[in-house]
């Protein structure tokens, strides 16, 4: 019997057709409850952004920092009737294994997959590869920081387009909220700062102020939790779903886990 059999885990991740983290946890016997905090959707492109995409074959690099960036970038190419093959000679740089796997779905292998998890890490790696005359396109979400832009602007020709936006979901009452209030769960999962911010807002609105048992991916999400006086019990050193599920299983199987 798996150490996660019968364990109740609450996932705040956006709903997707193929939630690899949820799949790994349920395969280990856990009961995963969906409690999505955000959803993403494409943005309406400006005239300038449309012009950039129509000239995408002029770029030496396209940079993605998230799976959602890849999904919505290619959706926008499709909406503009731009053949994906025009990027055949373009180098793709990404953060994380899952983002790279999303690129592979479009018959394109990433040239650079950052070995770490932050924009600073990717910046340090891509700076070693780009040339001063290179044109670099950043395909990001509206909430993404500007660290990549600032780090590249003096080294090459860089443009940014926001290909998706994040929308906070609203809950007035919910069975999962009641479960959290009653402390009837083992772990709550967070994979983005924006997801935790909305979760925190909803908890405050429901007068729930007790400490939660949290697990998160990445330094950026961890910092958001710590900033709000929430110390995660699990912080995955890797961003892929299998590693995250294994870290959660290891913690819940340890003597320090009482639930």
DOLUM-24346 format. One record per residue (C-alpha): z, x, y; residue number from 0. Coordinates in steps of 0.25 Angstrom, whole numbers. Layout:
REM residues N
<miro Z="Z" X="X" Y="Y" resi="NUM"/>
...
This chain:
REM residues 259
<miro Z="0" X="0" Y="0" resi="0"/>
<miro Z="-4" X="5" Y="14" resi="1"/>
<miro Z="7" X="8" Y="24" resi="2"/>
<miro Z="1" X="-2" Y="33" resi="3"/>
<miro Z="1" X="-13" Y="24" resi="4"/>
<miro Z="7" X="-25" Y="31" resi="5"/>
<miro Z="9" X="-18" Y="44" resi="6"/>
<miro Z="5" X="-26" Y="56" resi="7"/>
<miro Z="-3" X="-18" Y="66" resi="8"/>
<miro Z="-8" X="-24" Y="80" resi="9"/>
<miro Z="-21" X="-19" Y="85" resi="10"/>
<miro Z="-24" X="-20" Y="100" resi="11"/>
<miro Z="-38" X="-14" Y="98" resi="12"/>
<miro Z="-50" X="-22" Y="103" resi="13"/>
<miro Z="-56" X="-31" Y="92" resi="14"/>
<miro Z="-68" X="-25" Y="85" resi="15"/>
<miro Z="-77" X="-28" Y="73" resi="16"/>
<miro Z="-73" X="-15" Y="67" resi="17"/>
<miro Z="-59" X="-11" Y="70" resi="18"/>
<miro Z="-57" X="2" Y="63" resi="19"/>
<miro Z="-42" X="4" Y="66" resi="20"/>
<miro Z="-39" X="-10" Y="61" resi="21"/>
<miro Z="-48" X="-8" Y="49" resi="22"/>
<miro Z="-40" X="5" Y="45" resi="23"/>
<miro Z="-27" X="-2" Y="47" resi="24"/>
<miro Z="-30" X="-14" Y="39" resi="25"/>
<miro Z="-35" X="-5" Y="28" resi="26"/>
<miro Z="-21" X="1" Y="27" resi="27"/>
<miro Z="-15" X="-13" Y="26" resi="28"/>
<miro Z="-11" X="-16" Y="40" resi="29"/>
<miro Z="-12" X="-30" Y="46" resi="30"/>
<miro Z="-19" X="-27" Y="60" resi="31"/>
<miro Z="-18" X="-38" Y="71" resi="32"/>
<miro Z="-28" X="-38" Y="82" resi="33"/>
<miro Z="-22" X="-39" Y="96" resi="34"/>
<miro Z="-34" X="-33" Y="104" resi="35"/>
<miro Z="-30" X="-29" Y="119" resi="36"/>
<miro Z="-44" X="-27" Y="124" resi="37"/>
<miro Z="-59" X="-29" Y="122" resi="38"/>
<miro Z="-71" X="-22" Y="127" resi="39"/>
<miro Z="-84" X="-27" Y="132" resi="40"/>
<miro Z="-96" X="-21" Y="138" resi="41"/>
<miro Z="-98" X="-20" Y="153" resi="42"/>
<miro Z="-109" X="-25" Y="162" resi="43"/>
<miro Z="-117" X="-12" Y="165" resi="44"/>
<miro Z="-120" X="-9" Y="180" resi="45"/>
<miro Z="-134" X="-6" Y="184" resi="46"/>
<miro Z="-130" X="9" Y="185" resi="47"/>
<miro Z="-124" X="9" Y="171" resi="48"/>
<miro Z="-137" X="2" Y="165" resi="49"/>
<miro Z="-145" X="13" Y="171" resi="50"/>
<miro Z="-137" X="23" Y="165" resi="51"/>
<miro Z="-138" X="17" Y="151" resi="52"/>
<miro Z="-153" X="15" Y="153" resi="53"/>
<miro Z="-154" X="30" Y="155" resi="54"/>
<miro Z="-144" X="34" Y="144" resi="55"/>
<miro Z="-155" X="43" Y="137" resi="56"/>
<miro Z="-152" X="52" Y="149" resi="57"/>
<miro Z="-138" X="55" Y="145" resi="58"/>
<miro Z="-134" X="67" Y="137" resi="59"/>
<miro Z="-121" X="61" Y="133" resi="60"/>
<miro Z="-114" X="47" Y="131" resi="61"/>
<miro Z="-99" X="47" Y="130" resi="62"/>
<miro Z="-91" X="36" Y="124" resi="63"/>
<miro Z="-75" X="36" Y="124" resi="64"/>
<miro Z="-74" X="24" Y="115" resi="65"/>
<miro Z="-80" X="15" Y="104" resi="66"/>
<miro Z="-82" X="4" Y="114" resi="67"/>
<miro Z="-90" X="13" Y="124" resi="68"/>
<miro Z="-100" X="15" Y="112" resi="69"/>
<miro Z="-101" X="1" Y="109" resi="70"/>
<miro Z="-103" X="-4" Y="123" resi="71"/>
<miro Z="-112" X="7" Y="127" resi="72"/>
<miro Z="-122" X="4" Y="115" resi="73"/>
<miro Z="-121" X="-11" Y="118" resi="74"/>
<miro Z="-125" X="-8" Y="132" resi="75"/>
<miro Z="-137" X="0" Y="128" resi="76"/>
<miro Z="-141" X="-11" Y="119" resi="77"/>
<miro Z="-140" X="-22" Y="130" resi="78"/>
<miro Z="-149" X="-13" Y="139" resi="79"/>
<miro Z="-159" X="-12" Y="127" resi="80"/>
<miro Z="-157" X="3" Y="127" resi="81"/>
<miro Z="-160" X="10" Y="113" resi="82"/>
<miro Z="-148" X="17" Y="108" resi="83"/>
<miro Z="-157" X="28" Y="104" resi="84"/>
<miro Z="-159" X="33" Y="118" resi="85"/>
<miro Z="-145" X="40" Y="116" resi="86"/>
<miro Z="-150" X="47" Y="104" resi="87"/>
<miro Z="-150" X="61" Y="111" resi="88"/>
<miro Z="-137" X="58" Y="119" resi="89"/>
<miro Z="-124" X="65" Y="115" resi="90"/>
<miro Z="-113" X="55" Y="113" resi="91"/>
<miro Z="-98" X="59" Y="115" resi="92"/>
<miro Z="-87" X="50" Y="111" resi="93"/>
<miro Z="-72" X="49" Y="109" resi="94"/>
<miro Z="-67" X="46" Y="95" resi="95"/>
<miro Z="-72" X="44" Y="81" resi="96"/>
<miro Z="-74" X="29" Y="83" resi="97"/>
<miro Z="-82" X="30" Y="96" resi="98"/>
<miro Z="-91" X="40" Y="88" resi="99"/>
<miro Z="-92" X="31" Y="77" resi="100"/>
<miro Z="-97" X="20" Y="87" resi="101"/>
<miro Z="-108" X="29" Y="92" resi="102"/>
<miro Z="-113" X="32" Y="78" resi="103"/>
<miro Z="-115" X="17" Y="76" resi="104"/>
<miro Z="-127" X="19" Y="86" resi="105"/>
<miro Z="-133" X="30" Y="78" resi="106"/>
<miro Z="-128" X="41" Y="87" resi="107"/>
<miro Z="-118" X="52" Y="83" resi="108"/>
<miro Z="-108" X="56" Y="94" resi="109"/>
<miro Z="-111" X="70" Y="99" resi="110"/>
<miro Z="-96" X="72" Y="103" resi="111"/>
<miro Z="-84" X="65" Y="97" resi="112"/>
<miro Z="-72" X="69" Y="105" resi="113"/>
<miro Z="-61" X="75" Y="95" resi="114"/>
<miro Z="-50" X="68" Y="104" resi="115"/>
<miro Z="-48" X="55" Y="110" resi="116"/>
<miro Z="-48" X="55" Y="125" resi="117"/>
<miro Z="-58" X="56" Y="136" resi="118"/>
<miro Z="-53" X="70" Y="140" resi="119"/>
<miro Z="-55" X="75" Y="126" resi="120"/>
<miro Z="-69" X="70" Y="126" resi="121"/>
<miro Z="-72" X="76" Y="140" resi="122"/>
<miro Z="-67" X="90" Y="135" resi="123"/>
<miro Z="-76" X="89" Y="123" resi="124"/>
<miro Z="-89" X="84" Y="130" resi="125"/>
<miro Z="-88" X="94" Y="142" resi="126"/>
<miro Z="-91" X="105" Y="132" resi="127"/>
<miro Z="-104" X="98" Y="128" resi="128"/>
<miro Z="-110" X="92" Y="141" resi="129"/>
<miro Z="-119" X="99" Y="150" resi="130"/>
<miro Z="-119" X="98" Y="165" resi="131"/>
<miro Z="-133" X="91" Y="165" resi="132"/>
<miro Z="-129" X="81" Y="154" resi="133"/>
<miro Z="-128" X="66" Y="158" resi="134"/>
<miro Z="-116" X="60" Y="151" resi="135"/>
<miro Z="-113" X="45" Y="150" resi="136"/>
<miro Z="-99" X="39" Y="148" resi="137"/>
<miro Z="-99" X="26" Y="141" resi="138"/>
<miro Z="-85" X="21" Y="143" resi="139"/>
<miro Z="-76" X="9" Y="145" resi="140"/>
<miro Z="-72" X="4" Y="159" resi="141"/>
<miro Z="-58" X="8" Y="156" resi="142"/>
<miro Z="-61" X="22" Y="152" resi="143"/>
<miro Z="-56" X="34" Y="161" resi="144"/>
<miro Z="-65" X="42" Y="169" resi="145"/>
<miro Z="-61" X="56" Y="163" resi="146"/>
<miro Z="-74" X="58" Y="156" resi="147"/>
<miro Z="-82" X="55" Y="169" resi="148"/>
<miro Z="-73" X="64" Y="177" resi="149"/>
<miro Z="-73" X="75" Y="167" resi="150"/>
<miro Z="-88" X="75" Y="166" resi="151"/>
<miro Z="-93" X="72" Y="180" resi="152"/>
<miro Z="-94" X="87" Y="184" resi="153"/>
<miro Z="-100" X="92" Y="171" resi="154"/>
<miro Z="-111" X="83" Y="169" resi="155"/>
<miro Z="-118" X="70" Y="173" resi="156"/>
<miro Z="-109" X="59" Y="169" resi="157"/>
<miro Z="-110" X="43" Y="170" resi="158"/>
<miro Z="-101" X="33" Y="165" resi="159"/>
<miro Z="-103" X="18" Y="161" resi="160"/>
<miro Z="-93" X="9" Y="157" resi="161"/>
<miro Z="-98" X="1" Y="145" resi="162"/>
<miro Z="-87" X="-8" Y="141" resi="163"/>
<miro Z="-74" X="-14" Y="147" resi="164"/>
<miro Z="-61" X="-17" Y="141" resi="165"/>
<miro Z="-55" X="-31" Y="143" resi="166"/>
<miro Z="-40" X="-34" Y="140" resi="167"/>
<miro Z="-37" X="-46" Y="131" resi="168"/>
<miro Z="-27" X="-56" Y="135" resi="169"/>
<miro Z="-16" X="-62" Y="126" resi="170"/>
<miro Z="-6" X="-73" Y="130" resi="171"/>
<miro Z="0" X="-75" Y="116" resi="172"/>
<miro Z="-4" X="-69" Y="102" resi="173"/>
<miro Z="2" X="-68" Y="88" resi="174"/>
<miro Z="1" X="-52" Y="90" resi="175"/>
<miro Z="9" X="-53" Y="103" resi="176"/>
<miro Z="20" X="-61" Y="95" resi="177"/>
<miro Z="20" X="-51" Y="84" resi="178"/>
<miro Z="22" X="-39" Y="94" resi="179"/>
<miro Z="33" X="-47" Y="101" resi="180"/>
<miro Z="40" X="-49" Y="87" resi="181"/>
<miro Z="37" X="-34" Y="83" resi="182"/>
<miro Z="30" X="-39" Y="71" resi="183"/>
<miro Z="20" X="-27" Y="69" resi="184"/>
<miro Z="19" X="-13" Y="66" resi="185"/>
<miro Z="9" X="-6" Y="76" resi="186"/>
<miro Z="1" X="-10" Y="88" resi="187"/>
<miro Z="-12" X="-2" Y="90" resi="188"/>
<miro Z="-18" X="3" Y="103" resi="189"/>
<miro Z="-31" X="10" Y="105" resi="190"/>
<miro Z="-33" X="10" Y="120" resi="191"/>
<miro Z="-25" X="10" Y="133" resi="192"/>
<miro Z="-31" X="-3" Y="138" resi="193"/>
<miro Z="-27" X="-10" Y="125" resi="194"/>
<miro Z="-13" X="-6" Y="126" resi="195"/>
<miro Z="-12" X="-9" Y="141" resi="196"/>
<miro Z="-17" X="-24" Y="138" resi="197"/>
<miro Z="-7" X="-24" Y="126" resi="198"/>
<miro Z="4" X="-20" Y="135" resi="199"/>
<miro Z="1" X="-30" Y="146" resi="200"/>
<miro Z="1" X="-41" Y="135" resi="201"/>
<miro Z="14" X="-37" Y="129" resi="202"/>
<miro Z="20" X="-37" Y="143" resi="203"/>
<miro Z="14" X="-51" Y="146" resi="204"/>
<miro Z="21" X="-56" Y="133" resi="205"/>
<miro Z="34" X="-49" Y="136" resi="206"/>
<miro Z="33" X="-40" Y="125" resi="207"/>
<miro Z="40" X="-27" Y="129" resi="208"/>
<miro Z="45" X="-21" Y="116" resi="209"/>
<miro Z="39" X="-7" Y="111" resi="210"/>
<miro Z="27" X="-9" Y="102" resi="211"/>
<miro Z="23" X="0" Y="90" resi="212"/>
<miro Z="10" X="6" Y="95" resi="213"/>
<miro Z="-1" X="14" Y="89" resi="214"/>
<miro Z="-13" X="20" Y="98" resi="215"/>
<miro Z="-25" X="29" Y="98" resi="216"/>
<miro Z="-27" X="40" Y="108" resi="217"/>
<miro Z="-19" X="47" Y="119" resi="218"/>
<miro Z="-24" X="37" Y="130" resi="219"/>
<miro Z="-19" X="25" Y="123" resi="220"/>
<miro Z="-6" X="32" Y="119" resi="221"/>
<miro Z="-4" X="35" Y="134" resi="222"/>
<miro Z="-6" X="21" Y="138" resi="223"/>
<miro Z="5" X="16" Y="128" resi="224"/>
<miro Z="14" X="27" Y="133" resi="225"/>
<miro Z="12" X="24" Y="147" resi="226"/>
<miro Z="17" X="10" Y="144" resi="227"/>
<miro Z="29" X="15" Y="137" resi="228"/>
<miro Z="23" X="12" Y="123" resi="229"/>
<miro Z="24" X="24" Y="113" resi="230"/>
<miro Z="14" X="22" Y="102" resi="231"/>
<miro Z="19" X="25" Y="88" resi="232"/>
<miro Z="6" X="30" Y="84" resi="233"/>
<miro Z="-5" X="38" Y="92" resi="234"/>
<miro Z="-17" X="41" Y="83" resi="235"/>
<miro Z="-22" X="55" Y="86" resi="236"/>
<miro Z="-36" X="51" Y="82" resi="237"/>
<miro Z="-44" X="39" Y="87" resi="238"/>
<miro Z="-51" X="34" Y="74" resi="239"/>
<miro Z="-46" X="22" Y="67" resi="240"/>
<miro Z="-42" X="28" Y="54" resi="241"/>
<miro Z="-33" X="39" Y="61" resi="242"/>
<miro Z="-26" X="28" Y="69" resi="243"/>
<miro Z="-24" X="19" Y="57" resi="244"/>
<miro Z="-18" X="31" Y="49" resi="245"/>
<miro Z="-9" X="35" Y="60" resi="246"/>
<miro Z="-3" X="20" Y="61" resi="247"/>
<miro Z="-2" X="20" Y="46" resi="248"/>
<miro Z="6" X="34" Y="46" resi="249"/>
<miro Z="15" X="29" Y="57" resi="250"/>
<miro Z="18" X="15" Y="50" resi="251"/>
<miro Z="21" X="23" Y="37" resi="252"/>
<miro Z="31" X="32" Y="44" resi="253"/>
<miro Z="46" X="30" Y="44" resi="254"/>
<miro Z="45" X="29" Y="59" resi="255"/>
<miro Z="38" X="16" Y="57" resi="256"/>
<miro Z="48" X="5" Y="55" resi="257"/>
<miro Z="39" X="-7" Y="56" resi="258"/>
